[in-house]
Amino acid sequence: MSGYTDHNDVTVVGAGPGGLACAIVLAQAGRRVTVREWHSDVGTRFHDDFQGLENWSHAKDVLVEMRAAGITTDFEFHPFDSGTVFDPAERRYPVRGKRPLFYLLRRGREAGSLDRALLEQARAAGAEVRFNDRVRDFDSAGVLATGPRQAGIVAVGHVFDTDMPDGAWLALGHRLAPGGYAYLLVQGGRGTVASCMFTGFRDQAKYLAATEEFFTRHAGLQMRSPRPFGGYGNIRLAATAVQGGHPVIGEQAGFQDALAGFGMRYAIRSGVLAARAIIDGSDYAAAWQRDLAPGLYAGVVNRFIYNLGGEPGMSLALRRLAKRDAGQLLERAYRLSLPKRLLLPLARRWYRAPLADPSCSHVDCDCVWCTHGQHENPVAEAP
C-alpha cells in the first residue's frame, strides 16, 4: 500500500479502539479524518463490563506504548500484577508478575470507558465522527475497522454490584468454558463474571451457570443487581490485511490472540501502524507482518500446544506459572522462537480443529453471536 501521501482526506470505517486510535494518530499529523460508524454510539457491543488490556505479550508496557503513539491513557484503568487461577481439578494457583499482568478497564459507552475516552480524544484531535453511517464504499484513502465478521469466541456473563474485595480470578476446564476459560473481575464494588468459550456456544447458559456456581464456592462470588452481557471475537490469520488498497485493522483483520482471545492491544497497535503507513506512504502489510505477525503466529502455536495438552497440560502449565514471574514467562511464550517457527505450519493447519462447534449450526440458536452478532457486512471481508 502506497501513494496516500498526496491525499489529505482519510476515512476510517468503524469507531472501535483500533479505528479511533488510527483516527487520533492521523488527525494529530494534520490529516482530515472522518470516522464513519454504523451504530449509534461507541461501545455498543459492550455493557460497561470489565475487560483486561493484556500486558504480557510484549516487552514494552502497553500504556507506555499507547502514549508513545500519541494516545492519552485518560480512561479508567487499574493495574493487576497478581491473581488466582484454578485448574480443571479446582486446584488453586496464585500468579504474580513484577509488572502489571494486565490493566483492568471498562468497555462501552459510559464515561471513563476505553471507548468513550478514545472517542473524545479523536474529536479533540480534529477528527469528525459520524454515527448511524452505514458505509458501502468511499473514494478517499481509508482504513477498514468494522470489527469481527464471524464468531470464533463467545463470552457470556453478568456485570453486577458487589461488596466483594477487589481481585481477579481465572478458571480453566471444559466444564466451565470449553476450549477457553471462565473469569471473575472485581474492582471498586463492581464486577464482571463470564464464561469465555471457544466452542459449545449453544450451551452457553449451562456453562455460565457452572461458572457462577464455581466462583461462588471458590471466590465468594456475591452479585447485586446482575445485568446480562455477551460478547464475541474473531481469530483468523490474514494474508495481507489490505483490501482495495486500504489497510484492514483489529478484529476485522482477525488480529486476536488465538490462545486467550485478547484483541484490544492488537487493535490499537494495528490502528497506529495503519495511520503511520498512510502518513508516510509506506507499506502497511509489511509493517503489521513485521510488528504483529510474530506474536499472532506464536499465539497460534500456543493454542495448538494447549489443545494437544488437554486438561492435564493446563494443570502442568499452571504449576509452572505459579513458580515464576508470570509476566516474564508469558512474554517468552509469545516470542516466535525457532521451535515455534518449525511447529507453525502444522499449528496453522490444525489449531482450529478441536474448536469446531457441532453444537451450534447457527440455525434456531440463541447464542451470543446469533442474537447479537453483526451479520450484515457493511464492507467486504479482508484478504
C-alpha positions in Angstrom: 0.0 0.0 0.0 1.5 3.3 -1.0 0.6 6.6 -2.7 -1.5 8.1 0.1 0.8 11.0 0.8 -0.9 13.0 -1.9 -4.3 12.7 -0.2 -5.2 14.8 2.9 -8.7 13.2 3.5 -8.9 9.9 5.2 -11.9 7.8 6.0 -11.9 5.3 8.9 -14.7 2.8 8.8 -15.5 1.8 12.4 -15.2 3.5 15.7 -13.8 0.7 17.9 -10.4 1.1 19.7 -8.5 0.3 16.5 -10.3 2.8 14.3 -10.3 5.6 16.9 -6.6 5.0 17.7 -5.9 5.3 13.9 -8.0 8.5 13.7 -6.1 10.1 16.6 -2.7 9.5 15.1 -3.9 10.7 11.6 -5.6 13.8 13.0 -2.5 14.7 15.1 -0.5 14.5 11.9 -2.8 17.1 10.2 -5.0 14.8 8.1 -8.7 15.5 7.7 -10.2 12.4 9.2 -13.8 11.2 9.1 -14.7 8.2 11.2 -17.9 6.5 10.0 -19.6 4.2 12.4 -22.8 2.3 11.5 -24.0 2.1 15.2 -25.5 5.0 17.2 -22.5 5.3 19.6 -19.2 3.9 20.5 -19.0 0.7 22.6 -22.5 -0.7 21.6 -21.2 -4.3 21.7 -20.3 -3.9 25.4 -22.2 -3.2 28.6 -19.8 -1.3 30.8 -18.2 -4.7 31.6 -14.6 -5.1 32.8 -12.0 -6.4 30.4 -8.3 -6.9 30.6 -5.9 -5.0 28.4 -3.1 -7.6 28.4 0.4 -6.5 29.2 2.4 -9.8 28.8 2.8 -10.4 25.1 5.3 -7.7 24.5 8.4 -6.4 26.4 7.1 -2.8 26.4 4.3 -1.8 28.8 1.1 -1.4 26.8 0.2 2.0 28.3 3.7 3.3 27.6 3.3 2.0 24.0 0.0 3.9 23.6 1.4 7.2 25.0 4.4 6.9 22.7 2.0 6.8 19.7 0.3 10.0 21.0 -2.7 8.3 22.6 -3.5 9.6 26.0 -4.4 7.0 28.6 -7.1 9.1 30.3 -9.6 6.2 30.6 -10.1 4.5 33.9 -7.7 1.6 34.4 -6.4 -0.5 37.3 -3.2 -2.4 37.1 -3.2 -6.0 38.3 0.1 -7.7 38.9 -1.5 -10.8 40.6 -4.5 -13.1 40.6 -5.7 -16.6 41.2 -6.0 -19.3 38.6 -7.8 -22.7 39.0 -7.0 -25.8 37.1 -9.7 -28.3 35.9 -9.3 -30.2 39.1 -10.2 -27.0 41.0 -6.7 -26.6 42.5 -5.8 -23.0 43.2 -2.6 -21.4 41.9 -1.5 -17.8 42.8 0.2 -16.0 39.9 2.2 -12.8 40.1 4.3 -10.6 37.9 6.9 -8.0 38.6 5.0 -5.5 36.4 1.2 -5.4 35.8 0.0 -8.6 34.0 -3.0 -6.6 32.7 -4.9 -3.4 33.1 -8.5 -3.7 34.1 -10.7 -1.3 32.2 -14.3 -0.8 31.2 -15.8 -1.2 27.7 -19.0 0.5 26.5 -20.4 4.0 26.0 -20.2 5.2 29.6 -17.8 8.0 30.8 -14.5 6.6 31.9 -14.6 3.6 29.5 -11.9 3.0 26.9 -14.3 3.6 24.1 -15.6 6.9 25.3 -12.1 8.2 26.1 -10.8 7.3 22.7 -13.8 9.0 21.0 -13.2 12.2 23.0 -9.5 12.2 22.1 -10.3 11.6 18.4 -12.7 14.6 18.3 -10.2 16.8 20.3 -7.5 16.0 17.7 -9.9 17.2 15.0 -11.4 14.0 13.6 -15.1 14.1 12.6 -17.0 11.1 13.9 -20.3 10.2 12.2 -22.7 7.7 13.8 -25.6 5.8 12.1 -23.5 6.0 9.0 -23.5 2.7 7.0 -20.6 2.6 4.6 -20.8 0.8 1.2 -17.9 2.4 -0.5 -15.7 5.6 -0.4 -13.3 7.3 -2.6 -10.7 8.7 -0.2 -7.8 7.0 1.4 -9.2 4.8 4.1 -8.9 2.2 6.9 -11.3 -0.7 7.5 -12.0 -1.3 11.2 -15.6 -2.6 11.5 -15.0 -5.5 13.9 -15.4 -9.3 13.7 -17.2 -10.8 10.8 -17.8 -14.1 12.5 -17.6 -15.6 16.0 -14.7 -17.9 16.9 -15.0 -16.9 20.6 -18.2 -16.2 22.6 -18.3 -14.7 26.2 -21.5 -14.7 28.2 -21.9 -13.4 31.7 -23.1 -10.8 34.1 -22.0 -7.3 35.3 -23.0 -6.6 38.9 -22.6 -4.6 42.0 -20.9 -6.3 45.0 -19.3 -5.9 48.4 -16.5 -8.4 47.4 -12.9 -7.3 47.7 -11.1 -6.4 44.6 -9.5 -9.2 42.7 -9.0 -11.3 39.6 -9.8 -15.0 39.3 -9.5 -17.3 36.3 -10.6 -20.9 35.9 -9.7 -23.5 33.2 -11.6 -26.6 32.2 -14.1 -27.7 29.7 -16.9 -28.0 32.3 -16.9 -24.2 32.7 -15.7 -22.9 29.3 -14.9 -25.4 26.6 -11.6 -24.5 24.9 -11.4 -21.3 26.9 -11.7 -20.0 30.4 -14.0 -18.6 33.0 -13.2 -15.3 34.8 -14.3 -13.1 37.6 -13.0 -9.5 37.8 -13.9 -7.2 40.8 -12.9 -3.6 41.3 -14.4 -0.8 43.5 -17.7 -2.5 44.2 -18.4 -3.5 40.6 -17.7 -6.9 39.0 -17.9 -9.0 35.8 -18.2 -12.7 35.7 -18.2 -14.7 32.4 -17.6 -17.9 30.6 -15.4 -17.3 27.6 -15.9 -20.3 25.2 -14.1 -21.3 22.0 -16.8 -23.9 21.2 -20.1 -25.2 22.6 -21.8 -21.9 22.0 -25.4 -23.3 22.0 -24.9 -24.4 25.6 -23.7 -21.0 26.8 -26.4 -20.9 29.6 -25.2 -24.2 31.1 -21.5 -23.0 31.1 -22.4 -19.6 32.6 -24.4 -21.3 35.4 -21.5 -23.7 36.1 -19.1 -20.7 36.1 -21.1 -18.7 38.6 -21.6 -21.7 40.9 -17.8 -22.4 40.7 -16.8 -18.8 41.7 -19.5 -18.7 44.4 -17.7 -21.7 46.0 -14.1 -20.7 45.4 -14.1 -16.9 45.4 -17.2 -16.0 47.4 -19.0 -14.5 44.4 -21.7 -12.1 45.5 -23.8 -10.3 42.9 -26.3 -7.5 43.4 -28.4 -6.2 40.5 -26.8 -8.6 38.0 -27.1 -7.5 34.3 -26.5 -9.9 31.5 -24.0 -9.3 28.8 -22.4 -11.1 25.9 -19.5 -10.6 23.5 -17.8 -12.4 20.7 -14.5 -12.3 18.8 -12.9 -13.4 15.6 -9.5 -15.1 15.1 -8.0 -15.5 11.6 -4.6 -15.2 10.1 -4.8 -12.6 7.3 -2.6 -12.9 4.2 -2.2 -9.1 3.6 -4.8 -7.3 5.8 -5.2 -5.0 2.8 -8.4 -4.7 0.8 -8.7 -2.5 -2.3 -5.5 -0.7 -1.2 -7.0 0.1 2.2 -5.4 -1.2 5.5 -7.7 -3.6 7.5 -7.1 -3.5 11.2 -8.2 -5.0 14.5 -10.8 -7.8 14.6 -11.9 -7.2 11.0 -8.4 -8.4 10.0 -8.6 -11.2 12.6 -5.9 -9.7 14.8 -6.7 -11.5 18.0 -4.7 -13.9 20.2 -5.5 -17.5 19.3 -4.8 -18.8 22.8 -6.6 -16.4 25.1 -8.7 -14.3 22.7 -7.3 -10.9 23.7 -7.6 -8.4 20.9 -7.6 -4.8 22.3 -3.8 -4.4 22.1 -3.7 -5.8 18.6 -6.5 -3.5 17.5 -4.8 -0.4 18.9 -1.3 -1.4 17.6 -2.7 -2.2 14.1 -4.6 1.1 14.0 -1.4 3.0 14.8 0.5 1.1 12.1 -2.2 1.8 9.5 -2.1 5.5 10.4 1.7 5.7 10.1 1.6 3.9 6.7 -0.9 6.5 5.4 1.2 9.4 6.7 4.5 8.0 5.4 3.2 6.4 2.3 4.8 3.1 3.5 3.7 -0.5 3.2 1.1 -1.4 5.9 1.2 -5.1 5.0 4.9 -5.2 5.6 4.5 -3.2 8.9 2.0 -5.5 10.5 3.8 -8.6 9.3 6.9 -7.3 11.0 5.4 -5.9 14.2 2.3 -8.1 14.8 2.7 -11.3 13.0 5.3 -12.9 15.3 3.0 -12.6 18.3 0.0 -13.7 16.3 1.8 -16.8 15.0 3.2 -17.6 18.4 -0.4 -17.5 19.7 -1.5 -20.0 17.1 1.3 -22.4 18.1 0.4 -21.8 21.8 -3.2 -22.7 21.0 -2.1 -25.8 19.1 0.0 -27.0 22.1 -2.8 -26.1 24.5 -5.2 -28.3 22.5 -2.8 -31.2 22.4 -2.1 -31.0 26.2 -5.7 -31.0 27.2 -6.7 -30.6 30.8 -3.6 -32.4 32.2 -1.5 -29.9 30.2 -3.4 -27.0 31.7 -2.5 -28.1 35.3 1.1 -28.6 34.3 1.3 -25.1 32.8 -0.3 -23.5 35.9 2.1 -25.3 38.2 5.0 -23.8 36.3 3.4 -20.3 36.0 2.8 -20.2 39.8 6.5 -20.7 40.5 7.9 -18.0 38.2 7.3 -14.3 37.3 4.1 -14.9 35.3 4.6 -11.9 33.1 8.1 -12.8 32.1 7.1 -16.4 31.4 4.1 -15.3 29.3 6.2 -12.8 27.4 8.6 -15.5 26.5 5.7 -17.7 25.4 4.7 -15.1 22.8 8.2 -15.0 21.2 8.3 -16.8 17.8 11.3 -19.0 18.7 12.9 -21.4 16.3 10.9 -24.4 17.7 7.7 -22.5 17.3 8.6 -21.5 13.7 9.1 -25.2 13.0 5.7 -26.0 14.5 3.9 -23.2 12.8 2.9 -24.9 9.5 1.3 -27.8 11.5 -0.3 -25.5 14.0 -1.8 -23.2 11.3 -3.4 -26.3 9.8 -4.8 -27.9 13.0 -5.1 -25.3 15.8 -8.8 -24.8 15.0 -9.8 -28.5 14.5 -10.7 -29.2 18.2 -12.7 -26.0 18.3 -15.2 -26.9 15.6 -18.6 -26.4 17.2 -21.1 -29.1 16.2 -23.4 -27.8 19.0 -24.2 -24.6 17.1 -25.2 -24.6 13.4 -26.4 -21.0 13.9 -29.9 -22.1 13.0 -32.7 -21.5 15.6 -30.0 -20.7 18.1 -29.9 -18.1 20.8 -26.1 -18.0 21.4 -24.5 -14.5 21.7 -23.3 -14.5 18.1 -26.7 -15.5 16.7 -28.6 -12.9 18.8 -26.2 -10.0 18.8 -23.6 -10.5 16.0 -23.0 -8.1 13.2 -24.4 -10.4 10.4 -24.7 -7.7 7.7 -21.3 -6.9 6.5 -21.0 -3.2 5.6 -17.7 -3.7 3.9 -16.3 -6.9 2.4 -14.0 -9.3 4.2 -10.3 -8.6 4.1 -7.9 -11.0 2.4 
